[in-house]
Amino acid sequence: MYGNENSAEGGFDVERTILLLGNPELYEVSREVKIEELHQMEQVREDLKDTLLAFRARYGVGRAIAPQIGVKKRVIYRHLDTPVLFINPRLAFPEQEMIDVLDDCMSFPDLLVRVKRYKRCIIYYKDLEWNDCSMELEGDMSELIQHEYDHLDGILATLRAVDERALVMKPH
């Protein structure tokens, strides 16, 4: 299940293998984290971080990751200025305005999918100290979290394609 252990080369402790399009595990619904499992989330966060950073180094993209590494728990890891682990997230949409986006995914790195997402969302979640937290997101950050949240429910962007011509290969 583990990929490259290359801390000397790339600065990543353990890069996990990302499940690719077609793998039936990608369509499974993730289970909630229980408070007694909280201590395990530190390792999950590190695995998600290392895998995301390795993907970013390889492809030049990647801002967040969900259980595409085979961890069937309701967690999302976002790595921007300040990394965040969203535990047992829930989404709310304060308004119905939608945006049209080309969605990319680590599970199909050469493919873009045209989807519609809510322009704004609020994510409610637990942090690593089991505190209740929330964050309001708009535009590309809202789209990003909705994409990752879909992974928790076994929904891929390909299932949300706006029509039969919504799949586009990335140019190389």
N, C-alpha and C positions, 0 to 999 in steps of 0.2 A: 504494500500500500504506500510505502514511502518512496519518494523519488530520489533526487540527488542530495547527498549530504556534502555540501561544498562550502563550508564556512570559511575556509582559507581563500578560496577563489573569489566567490561573489558576495561574501558577507552574509549568507543565508545559512541558518543552522540546519533546518530540515525543510526541504521543498516537497510538498505532497503532490501526488499525481492528480491532475484535474480531470474529472470525468468529461468525456466528449459526447457531442450530439449523437444520439442513437443508443447510448447507455441507458438501460431501463431504470437505473437508480436515480437518474435525474428527474424522473416523474413521480418519485415517492414524496409523500408529505413528511416534513420534519416534525419531531416531537418537542414539546416544551421542555425547557430546562427546569429541573426542580432545584430548590434551594440546597438540598444535600449534594447536588452535582456541581455546585458553584466552584469548588476547588479544581475541578477538571477543566473549567473554562479558561483558565490561564494557559494551559497547554494548547487548547483549541485556538485561542487567540494567537499564540506564537506560530502555530502551524499555518493558520490563515494568513498571518502577516508575511511569513517567509515565502509562502506560495505566491501571494500577490506581488511581492517585491521581485521575485524571480521572474514572474510573468511580465511585469513592467520592464525589467531589464532586457528581456528577450524581444518583446513586441512594441515597447515604447508607449503602451497604454495600460490602464488598470487603476481604478480608484477604489474599488470595493469588491468583496467576494462573500458568497454565502456557502452553503454546504456542498459545493461542487467537488469537494475533496473526499466525499463519502461520509462525512459527519452528519448524521441525521438529527441535528438539534436546531432549534429555532434561534439561530444567531447570525448576525451580519457583522462583518468587519469592514470598516471604512478607513482608508489610510490617506489622509490629506495632510494639512498642517498639523493637526492634532488627531492621532489615531483614536477611533472609538469602536468599542464592541457593543453592539445592540443585542441584548438578551431578551428573548420572548417579545419581540417588537409587535406592535399593532399600528395600523395606519388609519388616519382619518383624513377626509378631504373636505376642507372648509368651503370650497366652491367647486362648481362643476366645469370650469373652463379647462379645456383639453389642449394639448400641444401635439404636433406631429413630429416624430423623431426617428432617426435611423439608429436603432439599438444594436450595440455590439455585445459580445459575450465571450468569456474565457472558454466556454465549452464549445464554441465554434468561432475561433479567432479569425477566420478568413471570410466571414459572412456578416452582412448587415441586414437588419430586418426593420422595415417601416412599420411602426406601431403608434398608437395614440396613448398618451399618458395624461394624468392630471397635472396641471401646471403647478399646483401647490398641494402640499400634504403636511400633515403633522405626524411624527413618529413618536409613539409612547413606548418606553422600554425600561428594562432594569440594567443597571451598570454592574461592574464586578464586585461592588459592595452591597448589591441587592437593593439599591436605592431606586425609587421611581423617578424617571427622567422623561423629558420630552424635548423635541426640537422641531421648529418650523422650517420647511425647506421649499424652495421655489426653483422653477426652471430645470436646468440640467441636474441639480442635486435632488430635486423631487423625482425626476425621471430615474435617476440612478438607484435611489432607495426603493422605488416601486419595482424596478427590474430585479433587484436582489430579494426583495420580499416575495415576489412571484416564485423564486427558486425554493423558498421555504414551503410553498404549497405544491411543488412539483410542476410548476407552469414555466415553460420556456418562452422566450420572445417569439419563436417560430409559431407558437400556438396563438399569439396575439396579432399576427400579421394582419394588416388592414385589408389585403386582398391577395389574390394568387400571384401577383407580380411584385410583391413587397420584399422579396429576397434579392439581395444585391451582393455580388462578390466584391471584396475589398481590392482595390487596385494595388499592384506591387511595383 
